[in-house]
Amino acid sequence: QVQLVESGGGLVQAGGSLRLSCAASGRTFGSYAMGWFRQAPGKEREFVSAISWNGGMIYYSDSVKGRFTSSRDNAKNTVYLQMNSLKPEDTAVYYCAATSNLNSLRLSRADYWGQGTQVTVSS
C-alpha cells in the first residue's frame, strides 16, 4: 500500500512558477514509477508527466514540455513537479500517482492516487 500526499499548489500569476511535491509512504517507493496528472473544471483528467523508478526515463505531455520538469528523490520518498512559465490554461487540480508500470501512467492508469492540490494561474 502506498499513500500519496501532494503539496505546493496555490495561486500564481501567468509567467510565474510553482513546485509541487508528492510525498509517499511505504518502503517500496523507489520501485514505483510516478506520474503527475491534472484535471480542470469540466474536463477529463489528463496526463502531465511520468518518471521511472530511478528517474532515468521521463515523459511529458506536449502541453507542458519545455516548461515543466519532473524529478524524484527516493531517499526522501518524494517526487517533484517544477512548473515554470505557467499559463492560465494550466489551472487545474494536480494529482500524483504511482504504479509499477511506467507506460501505464501515459495511459492514465495507476495503482495509487493522491488527493490532489489546486493550482490556479491568473492572467
DSSP file (Angstrom, degrees, kcal/mol; ACC not computed):
  #  RESIDUE AA STRUCTURE BP1 BP2  ACC     N-H-->O    O-->H-N    N-H-->O    O-->H-N    TCO  KAPPA ALPHA  PHI   PSI    X-CA   Y-CA   Z-CA
    1    1 A Q              0   0    0      0, 0.0     2,-0.4     0, 0.0    27,-0.2   0.000 360.0 360.0 360.0 135.9    0.0    0.0    0.0
    2    2 A V        -     0   0    0    109,-0.1     2,-0.4    96,-0.1   111,-0.2  -0.992 360.0-159.7-126.6 130.5    1.3    3.5   -0.9
    3    3 A Q        -     0   0    0     -2,-0.4    22,-2.2    22,-0.2     2,-0.4  -0.932   9.9-160.9-110.2 135.7   -0.2    6.7    0.3
    4    4 A L  E     -A   24   0A   0     -2,-0.4   111,-0.5   109,-0.4     2,-0.5  -0.946   8.6-173.8-121.8 133.5    0.5    9.9   -1.6
    5    5 A V  E     -A   23   0A   0     18,-2.2    18,-2.6    -2,-0.4     2,-0.2  -0.966  10.6-156.3-130.8 116.3    0.1   13.5   -0.4
    6    6 A E  E     +A   22   0A   0     -2,-0.5     2,-0.3    16,-0.2    16,-0.2  -0.571  18.5 165.1 -88.1 152.5    0.6   16.4   -2.8
    7    7 A S  E     +A   21   0A   0     14,-2.2    14,-2.7    -2,-0.2   110,-0.1  -0.964  39.9  69.9-154.1 168.2    1.6   19.9   -1.7
    8    8 A G        +     0   0    0     -2,-0.3    11,-0.3     1,-0.3    14,-0.1   0.363  61.6 133.5 103.4  -4.9    2.8   23.1   -3.2
    9    9 A G        +     0   0    0     12,-0.1     2,-0.3     9,-0.1    -1,-0.3  -0.179  22.2 120.2 -70.9 171.8   -0.2   24.3   -5.1
   10   10 A G  E     -d  119   0B   0    108,-0.8   110,-2.9   107,-0.1     2,-0.5  -0.989  60.5 -50.0 164.5-165.7   -1.5   27.8   -4.9
   11   11 A L  E     +d  120   0B   0     -2,-0.3     2,-0.3   108,-0.2   110,-0.2  -0.879  53.5 165.0-104.6 130.3   -2.3   31.0   -6.8
   12   12 A V  E     -d  121   0B   0    108,-2.5   110,-2.4    -2,-0.5     2,-0.1  -0.986  35.0-111.1-143.6 150.7    0.3   32.4   -9.2
   13   13 A Q  E >   -d  122   0B   0     -2,-0.3     3,-2.3   108,-0.2    73,-0.2  -0.465  51.1 -81.8 -78.9 155.2    0.3   35.0  -12.0
   14   14 A A  T 3  S+     0   0    0    108,-2.4    73,-0.2     1,-0.3    -1,-0.1  -0.288 120.2  29.9 -55.3 138.3    0.8   33.9  -15.6
   15   15 A G  T 3  S+     0   0    0     71,-3.2    70,-0.6     1,-0.3    -1,-0.3   0.250  99.8 114.8  91.9 -11.5    4.5   33.5  -16.3
   16   16 A G    <   -     0   0    0     -3,-2.3    70,-2.3    70,-0.2     2,-0.3  -0.075  57.9-122.7 -83.3-174.1    5.2   32.5  -12.7
   17   17 A S        +     0   0    0     67,-0.2     2,-0.3    68,-0.2    67,-0.2  -0.927  20.8 179.5-132.8 153.3    6.5   29.3  -11.2
   18   18 A L  E     - B   0  83A   0     65,-2.1    65,-3.4    -2,-0.3     2,-0.5  -0.978  17.0-145.8-144.5 152.9    5.4   26.7   -8.7
   19   19 A R  E     - B   0  82A   0     -2,-0.3     2,-0.3   -11,-0.3    63,-0.2  -0.972  14.7-158.3-122.6 118.0    6.9   23.5   -7.4
   20   20 A L  E     - B   0  81A   0     61,-2.7    61,-2.3    -2,-0.5     2,-0.4  -0.684   6.0-161.2 -90.2 145.8    4.6   20.7   -6.5
   21   21 A S  E     -AB   7  80A   0    -14,-2.7   -14,-2.2    -2,-0.3     2,-0.4  -0.937   8.1-163.1-123.5 150.0    5.7   17.9   -4.2
   22   22 A C  E     -AB   6  79A   0     57,-2.1    57,-2.0    -2,-0.4     2,-0.4  -0.930   9.6-161.1-134.7 109.9    4.3   14.5   -3.7
   23   23 A A  E     -AB   5  78A   0    -18,-2.6   -18,-2.2    -2,-0.4     2,-0.4  -0.776   9.9-159.2 -94.5 132.5    5.3   12.6   -0.5
   24   24 A A  E     -A    4   0A   0     53,-3.0     2,-0.2    -2,-0.4   -20,-0.2  -0.869   7.2-146.3-114.6 142.9    4.8    8.9   -0.5
   25   25 A S        +     0   0    0    -22,-2.2   -22,-0.2    -2,-0.4     3,-0.1  -0.610  56.2  67.5 -94.2 164.1    4.6    6.5    2.4
   26   26 A G  S >  S-     0   0    0     -2,-0.2     3,-0.9   -24,-0.1    -2,-0.1   0.135  77.8-106.2 102.8 143.6    5.9    3.0    2.2
   27   27 A R  T 3  S+     0   0    0      1,-0.2     3,-0.3     2,-0.1    -1,-0.1   0.558 110.8  63.7 -80.1  -9.1    9.3    1.4    1.9
   28   28 A T  T >   +     0   0    0      1,-0.2     3,-2.1   -27,-0.2     4,-0.4   0.197  62.2 114.8-102.9  17.5    8.8    0.4   -1.7
   29   29 A F  G X  S+     0   0    0     -3,-0.9     3,-2.0     1,-0.3    -1,-0.2   0.891  70.9  61.8 -53.5 -41.5    8.6    4.0   -3.1
   30   30 A G  G 3  S+     0   0    0     -3,-0.3    -1,-0.3     1,-0.3    -2,-0.1   0.622  98.5  56.9 -64.1 -12.1   11.8    3.5   -5.0
   31   31 A S  G <  S+     0   0    0     -3,-2.1     2,-0.3     2,-0.1    -1,-0.3   0.514  93.1  87.8 -95.0  -5.8   10.3    0.7   -7.1
   32   32 A Y  S <  S-     0   0    0     -3,-2.0     2,-0.3    -4,-0.4    68,-0.2  -0.729  71.1-133.1 -99.6 140.9    7.4    2.7   -8.4
   33   33 A A  E     -E   99   0B   0     66,-2.8    66,-2.2    -2,-0.3     2,-0.4  -0.676  31.1-147.8 -76.7 145.0    7.1    4.8  -11.5
   34   34 A M  E     -EF  98  51B   0     17,-2.4    17,-3.0    -2,-0.3     2,-0.3  -0.903  15.0-171.1-122.3 146.9    5.4    8.1  -10.6
   35   35 A G  E     -EF  97  50B   0     62,-2.6    62,-2.1    -2,-0.4     2,-0.4  -0.933  16.3-143.2-135.7 159.5    3.2   10.3  -12.5
   36   36 A W  E     +EF  96  49B   0     13,-3.0    12,-2.5    -2,-0.3    13,-1.9  -0.974  23.8 172.4-119.4 138.0    1.5   13.7  -12.5
   37   37 A F  E     -EF  95  47B   0     58,-2.8    58,-2.6    -2,-0.4     2,-0.3  -0.878  12.1-156.3-134.3 165.8   -1.9   14.4  -13.8
   38   38 A R  E     -EF  94  46B   0      8,-2.2     8,-3.2    -2,-0.3     2,-0.4  -0.994   5.8-161.8-146.4 155.2   -4.3   17.3  -13.8
   39   39 A Q  E     -E   93   0B   0     54,-2.1    54,-2.4    -2,-0.3     6,-0.2  -0.954   8.3-161.0-140.2 117.9   -8.0   17.9  -14.1
   40   40 A A    >   -     0   0    0      4,-0.4     3,-2.3    -2,-0.4    52,-0.1  -0.597  44.9 -76.1 -91.1 157.4   -9.5   21.3  -14.9
   41   41 A P  T 3  S+     0   0    0      0, 0.0    -1,-0.1     0, 0.0     3,-0.1  -0.286 118.5   6.6 -55.8 130.3  -13.2   22.0  -14.1
   42   42 A G  T 3  S+     0   0    0      1,-0.2     2,-0.3    -3,-0.1    -2,-0.0   0.509 113.6 100.1  77.1   3.9  -15.5   20.4  -16.6
   43   43 A K  S <  S-     0   0    0     -3,-2.3    -1,-0.2     1,-0.0     2,-0.1  -0.812  75.4-103.4-121.0 161.4  -12.6   18.5  -18.3
   44   44 A E        -     0   0    0     -2,-0.3    -4,-0.4     1,-0.1     2,-0.1  -0.422  47.8 -90.3 -76.7 156.4  -11.3   15.0  -18.1
   45   45 A R        -     0   0    0     -6,-0.2     2,-0.4    -2,-0.1    -6,-0.2  -0.444  49.9-159.6 -64.2 138.2   -8.2   14.2  -16.1
   46   46 A E  E     -F   38   0B   0     -8,-3.2    -8,-2.2    -2,-0.1     2,-0.2  -0.932  19.4-107.0-128.0 149.7   -5.1   14.4  -18.4
   47   47 A F  E     +F   37   0B   0     -2,-0.4   -10,-0.2   -10,-0.2     3,-0.1  -0.468  35.6 168.3 -69.8 138.3   -1.6   13.1  -18.2
   48   48 A V  E     -     0   0B   0    -12,-2.5    13,-2.3     1,-0.4     2,-0.3   0.703  58.9 -19.2-115.3 -52.7    1.1   15.6  -17.4
   49   49 A S  E     -FG  36  60B   0    -13,-1.9   -13,-3.0    11,-0.2    -1,-0.4  -0.994  46.6-160.6-159.2 154.6    4.3   13.7  -16.7
   50   50 A A  E     -FG  35  59B   0      9,-2.0     9,-2.7    -2,-0.3     2,-0.4  -0.997   6.9-167.4-141.6 142.9    5.7   10.4  -15.8
   51   51 A I  E     -FG  34  58B   0    -17,-3.0   -17,-2.4    -2,-0.3     7,-0.2  -0.995  21.9-121.8-133.4 135.4    9.1    9.4  -14.3
   52   52 A S    >   -     0   0    0      5,-2.7     3,-1.3    -2,-0.4   -18,-0.1  -0.108  40.1 -91.5 -70.5 172.9   10.6    6.0  -14.0
   53   53 A W  T 3  S+     0   0    0      1,-0.3   -21,-0.2   -22,-0.2    -1,-0.1   0.798 127.2  31.7 -59.0 -31.7   11.6    4.5  -10.7
   54   54 A N  T 3  S-     0   0    0    -23,-0.1    -1,-0.3    19,-0.0    18,-0.1   0.331 111.9-110.8-109.7   7.0   15.2    5.8  -10.9
   55   55 A G  S <  S+     0   0    0     -3,-1.3    -2,-0.1     2,-0.2     3,-0.1   0.537  84.0 122.2  79.1   5.2   14.5    9.0  -12.8
   56   56 A G  S    S+     0   0    0      1,-0.2     2,-0.4    -5,-0.0    -1,-0.1   0.736  71.4  41.2 -75.6 -22.0   16.2    7.6  -15.9
   57   57 A M        +     0   0    0      2,-0.0    -5,-2.7     0, 0.0     2,-0.4  -0.993  67.0 175.4-129.1 129.6   13.1    8.0  -18.1
   58   58 A I  E     -G   51   0B   0     -2,-0.4     2,-0.4    -7,-0.2    -7,-0.2  -0.999   7.2-168.2-135.3 135.0   10.8   11.0  -18.0
   59   59 A Y  E     -G   50   0B   0     -9,-2.7    -9,-2.0    -2,-0.4     2,-0.3  -0.919   3.5-171.2-121.7 149.0    7.8   11.7  -20.3
   60   60 A Y  E     -G   49   0B   0     -2,-0.4   -11,-0.2   -11,-0.2     2,-0.1  -0.969  27.1-111.8-134.7 151.6    5.8   14.9  -20.6
   61   61 A S    >>  -     0   0    0    -13,-2.3     4,-1.4    -2,-0.3     3,-1.2  -0.463  35.1-113.8 -72.7 157.3    2.6   15.9  -22.4
   62   62 A D  T 34 S+     0   0    0      1,-0.3    -1,-0.1     2,-0.2   -14,-0.1   0.822 113.5  63.4 -62.2 -30.0    3.1   18.2  -25.3
   63   63 A S  T 34 S+     0   0    0      1,-0.2    -1,-0.3     3,-0.0   -15,-0.1   0.707 115.7  27.5 -71.2 -19.0    1.2   20.9  -23.5
   64   64 A V  T X> S+     0   0    0     -3,-1.2     3,-2.4   -16,-0.2     4,-2.2   0.495  85.8 126.4-118.8  -7.9    3.9   21.2  -20.7
   65   65 A K  T 3< S+     0   0    0     -4,-1.4     4,-0.1     1,-0.3   -16,-0.0  -0.279  80.8  17.2 -58.0 131.9    7.0   20.0  -22.5
   66   66 A G  T 34 S+     0   0    0      2,-0.5    -1,-0.3     1,-0.1     3,-0.1   0.238 125.7  58.2  89.7 -13.5    9.8   22.6  -22.1
   67   67 A R  T <4 S+     0   0    0     -3,-2.4    17,-2.0     1,-0.2     2,-0.3   0.690  98.2  54.6-114.8 -33.9    8.0   24.3  -19.1
   68   68 A F  E  <  -C   83   0A   0     -4,-2.2    -2,-0.5    15,-0.2     2,-0.4  -0.800  60.5-165.4-107.9 146.8    7.6   21.6  -16.5
   69   69 A T  E     -C   82   0A   0     13,-2.5    13,-3.2    -2,-0.3     2,-0.4  -0.990   4.9-157.0-134.4 126.1   10.3   19.3  -15.0
   70   70 A S  E     +C   81   0A   0     -2,-0.4     2,-0.3    11,-0.2    11,-0.2  -0.805  21.8 158.7-100.6 141.7    9.7   16.2  -13.1
   71   71 A S  E     -C   80   0A   0      9,-1.7     9,-3.2    -2,-0.4     2,-0.3  -0.947  19.7-151.5-150.5 169.9   12.2   14.8  -10.6
   72   72 A R  E     -C   79   0A   0     -2,-0.3     2,-0.4     7,-0.3     7,-0.2  -0.995  12.3-156.1-148.6 153.7   12.3   12.4   -7.7
   73   73 A D  E > > -C   78   0A   0      5,-3.1     5,-1.9    -2,-0.3     3,-1.1  -0.894   9.2-172.8-128.6  98.5   14.3   11.8   -4.5
   74   74 A N  G > 5S+     0   0    0     -2,-0.4     3,-0.5     1,-0.3   -44,-0.2   0.784  84.2  62.3 -67.4 -25.7   13.9    8.2   -3.5
   75   75 A A  G 3 5S+     0   0    0      1,-0.2    -1,-0.3    -3,-0.1   -45,-0.0   0.795 113.2  36.6 -67.7 -26.0   15.8    8.8   -0.2
   76   76 A K  G < 5S-     0   0    0     -3,-1.1    -1,-0.2     2,-0.2    -2,-0.2   0.352 106.5-125.9-104.7   3.8   13.0   11.3    0.7
   77   77 A N  T < 5 +     0   0    0     -3,-0.5   -53,-3.0    -4,-0.5     2,-0.4   0.897  69.0 128.5  53.2  42.7   10.2    9.3   -0.9
   78   78 A T  E   < -BC  23  73A   0     -5,-1.9    -5,-3.1   -55,-0.2     2,-0.4  -0.980  45.4-163.6-136.1 140.9    9.2   12.4   -2.8
   79   79 A V  E     -BC  22  72A   0    -57,-2.0   -57,-2.1    -2,-0.4     2,-0.3  -0.941  17.1-155.9-119.2 146.9    8.5   13.3   -6.4
   80   80 A Y  E     -BC  21  71A   0     -9,-3.2    -9,-1.7    -2,-0.4     2,-0.4  -0.853  15.2-160.5-123.8 154.0    8.5   16.9   -7.6
   81   81 A L  E     -BC  20  70A   0    -61,-2.3   -61,-2.7    -2,-0.3     2,-0.6  -0.895  11.7-161.2-133.5 105.8    7.0   18.8  -10.5
   82   82 A Q  E     -BC  19  69A   0    -13,-3.2   -13,-2.5    -2,-0.4     2,-0.6  -0.775  10.6-165.1 -86.3 122.3    8.7   22.1  -11.2
   83   83 A M  E     +BC  18  68A   0    -65,-3.4   -65,-2.1    -2,-0.6     2,-0.3  -0.937  11.5 173.8-116.7 115.5    6.3   24.3  -13.2
   84   84 A N        +     0   0    0    -17,-2.0   -67,-0.2    -2,-0.6   -68,-0.2  -0.740  59.2  23.4-115.1 164.4    7.7   27.3  -15.0
   85   85 A S  S    S-     0   0    0    -70,-0.6    -1,-0.2    -2,-0.3   -68,-0.2   0.903  84.6-160.2  49.1  48.5    6.1   29.8  -17.4
   86   86 A L        -     0   0    0    -70,-2.3   -71,-3.2    -3,-0.2   -70,-0.2  -0.260   7.8-158.5 -65.7 146.2    2.7   29.0  -16.1
   87   87 A K    >   -     0   0    0    -73,-0.2     3,-2.3   -72,-0.1     4,-0.3  -0.844  31.7-110.4-120.7 156.6   -0.3   29.8  -18.2
   88   88 A P  G >  S+     0   0    0      0, 0.0     3,-1.8     0, 0.0    33,-0.4   0.844 117.5  63.3 -55.4 -32.1   -4.0   30.3  -17.2
   89   89 A E  G 3  S+     0   0    0      1,-0.3   -49,-0.0    31,-0.1    -3,-0.0   0.556  88.5  69.7 -73.2  -4.9   -4.7   27.0  -19.0
   90   90 A D  G <  S+     0   0    0     -3,-2.3    -1,-0.3    31,-0.0     2,-0.2   0.524  70.7 121.2 -83.0  -7.0   -2.5   25.2  -16.5
   91   91 A T    <   +     0   0    0     -3,-1.8     2,-0.3    -4,-0.3    29,-0.2  -0.402  40.7 105.7 -60.4 123.9   -5.2   25.9  -13.9
   92   92 A A  E    S- H   0 119B   0     27,-2.0    27,-2.7    -2,-0.2     2,-0.6  -0.969  76.3 -79.4-178.1 170.7   -6.3   22.5  -12.5
   93   93 A V  E     -EH  39 118B   0    -54,-2.4   -54,-2.1    -2,-0.3     2,-0.5  -0.864  48.8-146.2 -88.2 128.1   -6.2   20.2   -9.6
   94   94 A Y  E     -EH  38 117B   0     23,-3.1    23,-1.9    -2,-0.6     2,-0.4  -0.842  16.2-171.1-103.9 132.3   -2.9   18.3   -9.9
   95   95 A Y  E     -E   37   0B   0    -58,-2.6   -58,-2.8    -2,-0.5     2,-0.3  -0.912  12.5-148.6-119.7 143.6   -2.6   14.7   -8.8
   96   96 A C  E     -E   36   0B   0     -2,-0.4    18,-2.3   -60,-0.2     2,-0.3  -0.821  19.9-173.4-105.1 157.8    0.3   12.4   -8.3
   97   97 A A  E     -EI  35 113B   0    -62,-2.1   -62,-2.6    -2,-0.3     2,-0.4  -0.968  12.3-147.8-147.7 157.2    0.1    8.7   -8.9
   98   98 A A  E     +EI  34 112B   0     14,-2.1    14,-1.9    -2,-0.3    13,-1.9  -0.979  22.4 153.7-132.9 143.5    2.2    5.6   -8.5
   99   99 A T  E     -E   33   0B   0    -66,-2.2   -66,-2.8    -2,-0.4    11,-0.0  -0.979  46.7-122.8-158.5 162.6    2.3    2.4  -10.4
  100  100 A S  S    S+     0   0    0     -2,-0.3     2,-0.6   -68,-0.2   -47,-0.1   0.638  98.1  66.6 -83.0 -13.8    4.8   -0.4  -11.2
  101  101 A N    >>  -     0   0    0      1,-0.2     3,-0.9   -68,-0.1     4,-0.9  -0.914  64.1-162.9-116.4 108.9    4.5    0.1  -14.9
  102  102 A L  H >> S+     0   0    0     -2,-0.6     3,-1.0     1,-0.3     4,-0.8   0.892  90.7  55.3 -56.4 -43.2    5.8    3.4  -16.3
  103  103 A N  H 34 S+     0   0    0      1,-0.3     4,-0.5     2,-0.2     3,-0.3   0.774  96.7  65.6 -66.4 -24.6    3.9    3.1  -19.6
  104  104 A S  H X4>S+     0   0    0     -3,-0.9     5,-2.5     1,-0.2     3,-1.3   0.861  93.5  61.0 -63.1 -34.3    0.6    2.7  -17.8
  105  105 A L  H X<5S+     0   0    0     -3,-1.0     3,-2.1    -4,-0.9    -1,-0.2   0.876  96.6  58.2 -61.7 -36.6    0.9    6.2  -16.5
  106  106 A R  T 3<5S+     0   0    0     -4,-0.8    -1,-0.3    -3,-0.3    -2,-0.2   0.683 106.6  49.8 -68.2 -15.4    0.9    7.5  -20.0
  107  107 A L  T < 5S-     0   0    0     -3,-1.3    -1,-0.3    -4,-0.5    -2,-0.2   0.161 122.6-109.6-102.3  14.5   -2.5    5.8  -20.4
  108  108 A S  T < 5S+     0   0    0     -3,-2.1     2,-0.5     1,-0.2    -3,-0.2   0.810  75.8 136.1  61.3  33.2   -3.6    7.5  -17.1
  109  109 A R      < +     0   0    0     -5,-2.5     2,-0.3    -6,-0.1    -1,-0.2  -0.941  21.6 155.0-112.8 131.6   -3.6    4.2  -15.3
  110  110 A A        -     0   0    0     -2,-0.5   -11,-0.2    -3,-0.1     3,-0.1  -0.985  43.5-138.3-151.1 158.4   -2.1    4.0  -11.8
  111  111 A D  S    S+     0   0    0    -13,-1.9     2,-0.4    -2,-0.3   -12,-0.2   0.800  91.0  30.2 -86.8 -31.6   -2.4    1.9   -8.7
  112  112 A Y  E     -I   98   0B   0    -14,-1.9   -14,-2.1  -111,-0.1     2,-0.4  -0.977  65.2-169.7-134.5 143.3   -2.4    4.7   -6.2
  113  113 A W  E     -I   97   0B   0     -2,-0.4  -109,-0.4   -16,-0.2   -16,-0.2  -0.966  15.3-134.7-131.6 146.3   -3.5    8.3   -6.4
  114  114 A G        -     0   0    0    -18,-2.3  -109,-0.2    -2,-0.4     3,-0.1  -0.306  31.4-107.3 -85.4-179.5   -3.1   11.3   -4.2
  115  115 A Q        -     0   0    0   -111,-0.5  -110,-0.1     1,-0.2   -20,-0.1   0.653  60.8-119.6 -86.1 -17.4   -5.9   13.7   -3.2
  116  116 A G        -     0   0    0    -20,-0.1     2,-0.4   -23,-0.0   -21,-0.2   0.003  13.4-122.1  99.4 155.4   -4.7   16.5   -5.4
  117  117 A T  E     - H   0  94B   0    -23,-1.9   -23,-3.1  -110,-0.1     2,-0.3  -0.998  26.8-118.8-137.8 137.0   -3.5   20.1   -5.0
  118  118 A Q  E     - H   0  93B   0     -2,-0.4  -108,-0.8   -25,-0.2     2,-0.5  -0.573  24.3-171.7 -81.8 131.3   -5.1   23.1   -6.6
  119  119 A V  E     -dH  10  92B   0    -27,-2.7   -27,-2.0    -2,-0.3     2,-0.5  -0.991   4.6-176.3-119.6 124.2   -3.0   25.2   -9.0
  120  120 A T  E     -d   11   0B   0   -110,-2.9  -108,-2.5    -2,-0.5     2,-0.6  -0.983   6.6-166.9-124.7 125.3   -4.6   28.5  -10.2
  121  121 A V  E     -d   12   0B   0     -2,-0.5     2,-0.3   -33,-0.4  -108,-0.2  -0.948  10.9-153.6-114.2 118.0   -2.9   30.7  -12.7
  122  122 A S  E      d   13   0B   0   -110,-2.4  -108,-2.4    -2,-0.6    -2,-0.0  -0.628 360.0 360.0 -91.7 149.0   -4.3   34.2  -13.1
  123  123 A S              0   0    0     -2,-0.3    -1,-0.1  -110,-0.2  -110,-0.1   0.450 360.0 360.0 -90.4 360.0   -4.0   36.2  -16.3
